[in-house]
């Protein structure tokens, strides 16, 4: 699917609606889309790809299908085994302290993890550390003021996280998976861009909406509006020479 395009955005949105009933379809499509985004910048075949926080391994498996040496590092055993056996060689490991030497990866990849860590900057620093000079860092996350910022409770998180959780429980009869301040954190686009641009160890190659069907880069350059309209921010970073 051409990226960006309305057809692609609609296809991904429909897949997200099937996340609970058919996660393999949802995350399989997202993994293919993400791998194609990476291939715009670097050849995946033959590359060493580190997938940080990749859940049960859909992204890792897609990179392997494209010829990469891909490895999954996931801190939550429930996520790691959610779909049965994870990919061979998967490691139960925290993204704050990856068991890898400096400069191991040609590509360090993270999809929708940054909003689930209390210290995003330390998490990013660790991704940068394990990436070789000249290597690529792919980071996508759902910002708090996105309509999906509250995840399953969105867009009601706009009226308060606690109210949104209470509403979700009333409607579904079960507690929401995510709790603000525990396993979900308010990460903002403007703050993240300023922090990334202030670093001297990476070059910001691209900042764009991951799913927006048109003007995907332009929307991230408008303060205020970008916090609502970006939906999900995709950062492409390149590790600077030492």
Secondary structure, 3 states (H helix, E strand, C coil): CCCCCHHHHHHHHHHHHCCCCCHHHHHHHHHHHHHHHHHCCCCCCCCEEEEECCCCCHHHHHHHHCCCEEEEEECCHHHHCCCCCCCCCCEECCCCCCCCCCCCEEEEEEECCHHHCCCHHHHHHHHHHCEEEEEEEEEEECCCCCCCCCHHHCCHHHHCHHHHHHHHHHHHCCCCCCCECCCECCCCHHHHHHHHHCCCCEEEEEEEECCCCCCCCHHHHCCCHHHHHCCCEEEEEEECCC
